[in-house]
Amino acid sequence: MTADLGTVLVKLDSYAAELDSCSRKLADVESELEPLNNVYEEAMDDAEASFWERHEDEGDKLPPQHMREVLARRSIKREIREQRAVLLSRRKRLEKRIRTLSDLVDAQRSILSALKAELEAVR
């Protein structure tokens, strides 16, 4: 039983360390992503305003929402779009790993709780 307890504690420590590492990486990604998201949102707003002005001034029909988004994204520098896409993917992977680690920690805590109950029953 002691070996099981030791194994659980080692796993918990390992998961906690990785969870901390992933959380720090996620914070870094979020801080890198923030200015790129600002550029993205500004471009989307500018494009939408431009389409509306043309609609008001010249009577042009507004393009469908999807097409407005495509055209707005084209106004953003390619490097920024690519960097944003990479960071969004990285964020998604980190969030998924954090959820997995949280589930693993919960499982180990359940095992730890069962071991505790077993020890108390023996006493």
Backbone bond lengths (Angstrom), bond angles and torsions (degrees), N, CA, C in turn:
res aa  C-N    CA-C-N  psi(-1)  N-CA   C-N-CA  omega(-1)  CA-C   N-CA-C  phi
1 M - - - 1.447 - - 1.523 111.04 -
2 T 1.329 117.81 -36.95 1.455 121.06 179.79 1.525 110.80 -62.42
3 A 1.344 116.50 -39.87 1.465 120.27 178.87 1.526 109.82 -63.37
4 D 1.328 117.52 -38.93 1.459 120.17 177.90 1.524 110.53 -63.04
5 L 1.325 115.96 -42.86 1.456 120.82 178.11 1.532 110.55 -61.58
6 G 1.322 115.19 -44.74 1.467 119.82 178.64 1.510 111.90 -61.56
7 T 1.329 116.90 -41.45 1.461 121.54 179.48 1.522 110.52 -63.52
8 V 1.333 115.78 -43.52 1.463 120.29 179.58 1.525 110.35 -61.96
9 L 1.321 116.62 -44.50 1.465 120.09 -179.17 1.527 111.96 -65.39
10 V 1.328 116.63 -38.52 1.471 120.61 177.88 1.534 109.73 -64.42
11 K 1.333 115.71 -44.66 1.469 118.68 178.80 1.527 111.18 -63.17
12 L 1.328 116.53 -43.76 1.463 119.81 178.33 1.520 111.46 -59.03
13 D 1.322 116.02 -43.12 1.460 120.27 179.43 1.530 110.72 -63.46
14 S 1.316 116.28 -42.87 1.466 121.13 179.56 1.535 110.98 -63.79
15 Y 1.326 115.94 -46.09 1.469 119.66 179.30 1.529 111.03 -63.82
16 A 1.316 116.29 -39.78 1.467 120.10 179.71 1.530 110.81 -63.02
17 A 1.326 116.23 -41.85 1.465 120.00 179.31 1.528 110.90 -64.58
18 E 1.334 116.21 -42.95 1.466 119.09 179.71 1.528 110.73 -68.59
19 L 1.322 116.25 -37.88 1.462 120.73 177.73 1.525 110.55 -61.56
20 D 1.324 116.00 -42.07 1.458 120.41 177.25 1.525 110.73 -62.84
21 S 1.323 116.30 -44.38 1.465 121.20 179.35 1.531 111.37 -61.61
22 C 1.327 115.93 -46.11 1.466 120.00 179.48 1.530 111.34 -64.10
23 S 1.314 116.46 -39.60 1.463 120.03 179.09 1.522 111.36 -63.33
24 R 1.320 116.65 -41.04 1.467 120.28 177.51 1.527 111.22 -65.28
25 K 1.337 116.11 -42.43 1.464 120.09 178.46 1.527 110.07 -63.40
26 L 1.330 116.83 -40.55 1.456 120.57 179.03 1.532 110.88 -63.15
27 A 1.317 116.37 -40.53 1.471 119.88 177.32 1.534 110.31 -62.29
28 D 1.327 117.00 -40.47 1.463 120.86 177.68 1.531 110.88 -63.31
29 V 1.330 116.17 -44.52 1.465 120.51 179.24 1.527 110.17 -61.70
30 E 1.321 116.22 -43.86 1.465 120.06 179.84 1.530 111.36 -60.77
31 S 1.335 116.39 -40.90 1.472 118.19 -179.45 1.530 111.41 -70.59
32 E 1.329 118.04 -31.62 1.469 120.89 175.54 1.522 110.98 -72.87
33 L 1.317 115.56 -32.75 1.460 121.09 -176.03 1.527 112.52 -76.62
34 E 1.306 117.18 -30.13 1.471 121.11 -174.63 1.534 113.67 -54.35
35 P 1.340 118.88 -51.99 1.476 116.78 -179.60 1.532 112.55 -66.38
36 L 1.329 117.00 -31.76 1.467 119.59 178.62 1.528 110.23 -69.06
37 N 1.313 116.57 -38.69 1.467 119.82 176.28 1.519 110.97 -64.80
38 N 1.327 116.78 -35.27 1.464 119.98 177.23 1.524 110.74 -63.72
39 V 1.337 117.02 -43.77 1.464 121.46 177.22 1.526 109.72 -61.78
40 Y 1.316 116.00 -44.14 1.464 121.86 -179.54 1.533 110.64 -60.52
41 E 1.319 116.57 -50.14 1.466 120.74 -178.96 1.538 111.25 -63.46
42 E 1.311 116.42 -39.84 1.459 120.18 179.02 1.534 110.76 -63.33
43 A 1.326 116.11 -42.43 1.465 120.11 178.42 1.522 110.80 -64.22
44 M 1.309 116.76 -40.11 1.467 120.65 178.94 1.540 109.82 -64.16
45 D 1.326 116.22 -44.50 1.469 120.27 179.67 1.530 111.31 -64.52
46 D 1.338 116.44 -43.65 1.463 120.32 179.72 1.526 111.31 -62.04
47 A 1.316 116.19 -42.72 1.462 119.99 -179.67 1.523 110.48 -65.15
48 E 1.317 115.90 -44.13 1.469 119.87 179.75 1.531 110.18 -60.77
49 A 1.328 116.78 -42.78 1.469 120.59 178.51 1.523 110.70 -64.10
50 S 1.317 116.39 -39.67 1.464 120.75 179.24 1.526 111.30 -63.96
51 F 1.326 116.15 -43.95 1.469 119.41 177.94 1.529 110.89 -62.43
52 W 1.320 116.52 -40.41 1.460 120.21 -179.30 1.529 110.91 -67.01
53 E 1.341 116.45 -41.50 1.463 119.79 179.09 1.526 111.10 -61.66
54 R 1.339 116.01 -42.46 1.459 119.20 177.96 1.536 110.68 -64.24
55 H 1.305 114.54 -37.15 1.472 119.69 177.71 1.523 109.65 -63.25
56 E 1.316 117.13 -45.48 1.468 121.75 -178.15 1.535 111.55 -70.40
57 D 1.348 116.23 -44.89 1.467 120.36 -174.12 1.529 113.47 -78.02
58 E 1.323 116.64 -41.47 1.466 120.32 -172.27 1.518 113.25 -113.33
59 G 1.313 116.50 -4.17 1.459 119.73 179.34 1.521 113.79 77.20
60 D 1.343 116.83 12.18 1.467 119.84 178.60 1.522 110.17 -62.98
61 K 1.326 113.69 145.04 1.463 117.60 173.75 1.525 108.55 -73.83
62 L 1.321 114.97 145.88 1.463 118.68 175.40 1.525 108.67 -72.84
63 P 1.332 117.31 134.97 1.469 118.55 175.11 1.533 109.37 -64.83
64 P 1.308 117.88 159.12 1.466 119.73 175.52 1.534 110.68 -57.08
65 Q 1.311 115.67 153.80 1.478 121.15 -176.65 1.528 111.76 -51.99
66 H 1.309 116.76 -46.48 1.463 119.78 -178.42 1.535 111.01 -59.48
67 M 1.316 116.44 -43.53 1.466 120.19 -179.61 1.528 110.96 -67.30
68 R 1.315 117.61 -36.44 1.470 120.06 177.05 1.524 109.88 -61.54
69 E 1.335 116.68 -40.37 1.465 120.04 178.88 1.522 111.36 -66.57
70 V 1.315 116.91 -41.54 1.468 120.89 178.56 1.526 110.06 -61.37
71 L 1.315 116.55 -47.43 1.465 120.54 -179.69 1.526 111.57 -64.69
72 A 1.310 117.23 -37.65 1.470 120.59 178.38 1.527 110.51 -65.70
73 R 1.308 116.40 -42.69 1.479 119.10 179.54 1.520 111.31 -62.75
74 R 1.325 116.90 -34.10 1.465 120.15 179.66 1.523 111.94 -64.14
75 S 1.331 116.67 -22.15 1.464 119.24 -179.80 1.523 112.28 -79.53
76 I 1.318 116.71 -9.61 1.472 121.73 179.61 1.522 108.38 -90.00
77 K 1.320 116.14 138.83 1.466 119.97 179.03 1.520 110.18 -54.62
78 R 1.310 114.95 141.19 1.468 121.48 -178.01 1.524 112.10 -56.50
79 E 1.337 116.94 -42.06 1.461 120.76 -178.69 1.524 111.65 -60.79
80 I 1.328 115.36 -39.59 1.461 120.23 179.72 1.526 109.97 -67.75
81 R 1.332 116.58 -43.89 1.475 119.72 178.20 1.521 111.04 -60.15
82 E 1.325 115.96 -44.30 1.469 119.95 -178.80 1.517 111.55 -66.77
83 Q 1.323 116.44 -44.14 1.465 120.07 179.62 1.527 110.33 -62.76
84 R 1.327 116.78 -41.23 1.463 120.92 178.44 1.526 110.62 -62.95
85 A 1.333 116.90 -42.90 1.472 120.79 179.74 1.527 111.00 -62.66
86 V 1.330 116.55 -41.90 1.465 120.63 178.52 1.530 110.27 -62.49
87 L 1.317 116.19 -45.60 1.469 120.21 -178.99 1.531 111.77 -66.78
88 L 1.323 117.21 -37.17 1.467 119.63 177.25 1.532 110.81 -64.47
89 S 1.324 116.09 -40.02 1.474 120.13 177.04 1.518 111.07 -65.37
90 R 1.314 115.80 -43.38 1.464 120.27 179.02 1.533 110.69 -61.92
91 R 1.338 115.37 -42.71 1.468 119.41 178.69 1.528 110.61 -61.41
92 K 1.311 116.34 -43.30 1.467 120.56 -179.88 1.534 110.97 -61.56
93 R 1.337 116.55 -44.16 1.474 120.16 178.71 1.521 111.38 -63.51
94 L 1.324 116.65 -42.95 1.471 120.10 179.97 1.528 111.24 -65.57
95 E 1.314 116.88 -42.00 1.466 119.49 178.48 1.523 110.87 -62.94
96 K 1.325 116.39 -39.28 1.471 120.26 178.34 1.527 110.26 -64.86
97 R 1.329 116.45 -43.60 1.465 119.92 -179.93 1.537 110.61 -65.41
98 I 1.307 117.03 -39.03 1.465 120.88 178.52 1.532 110.04 -62.73
99 R 1.330 117.07 -41.62 1.470 119.88 177.03 1.530 110.75 -62.79
100 T 1.327 116.46 -42.59 1.470 120.61 178.94 1.518 110.64 -62.69
101 L 1.327 116.72 -46.05 1.463 120.36 179.41 1.524 111.37 -62.60
102 S 1.315 116.61 -38.68 1.465 120.20 177.72 1.526 110.52 -62.02
103 D 1.320 116.40 -41.43 1.471 120.09 176.97 1.528 111.11 -64.21
104 L 1.335 116.39 -40.48 1.466 120.42 178.40 1.534 111.09 -64.53
105 V 1.311 116.32 -41.07 1.472 120.57 177.64 1.528 109.62 -62.93
106 D 1.331 116.77 -44.25 1.466 119.98 178.84 1.523 111.39 -59.89
107 A 1.335 116.73 -41.00 1.468 120.53 178.87 1.527 110.60 -63.39
108 Q 1.331 116.96 -43.79 1.459 120.11 179.89 1.530 111.01 -66.67
109 R 1.316 116.38 -35.87 1.472 119.35 177.33 1.527 110.55 -65.72
110 S 1.327 117.16 -36.34 1.468 120.36 176.59 1.527 110.77 -64.80
111 I 1.330 115.97 -41.91 1.467 120.22 177.46 1.519 109.72 -63.20
112 L 1.315 116.24 -42.98 1.463 121.36 179.38 1.533 110.34 -61.09
113 S 1.309 115.72 -41.58 1.464 120.42 178.59 1.532 110.69 -64.31
114 A 1.335 116.97 -41.53 1.472 120.80 178.37 1.523 110.69 -64.50
115 L 1.346 116.48 -40.19 1.469 119.77 177.93 1.519 110.86 -64.09
116 K 1.318 116.19 -38.63 1.461 120.72 178.03 1.530 110.33 -62.95
117 A 1.327 116.37 -45.42 1.464 120.83 179.72 1.526 110.39 -63.17
118 E 1.317 116.16 -38.50 1.469 120.82 178.20 1.518 110.81 -65.08
119 L 1.317 117.45 -41.72 1.476 120.93 178.23 1.514 110.65 -64.69
120 E 1.303 116.89 -41.32 1.468 119.94 179.58 1.521 111.67 -66.72
121 A 1.334 117.02 -32.79 1.469 120.65 179.31 1.524 110.83 -70.03
122 V 1.338 116.16 -31.96 1.473 120.93 -179.67 1.505 110.24 -72.22
123 R 1.298 118.96 -32.69 1.464 122.54 -177.85 1.441 110.86 -70.74
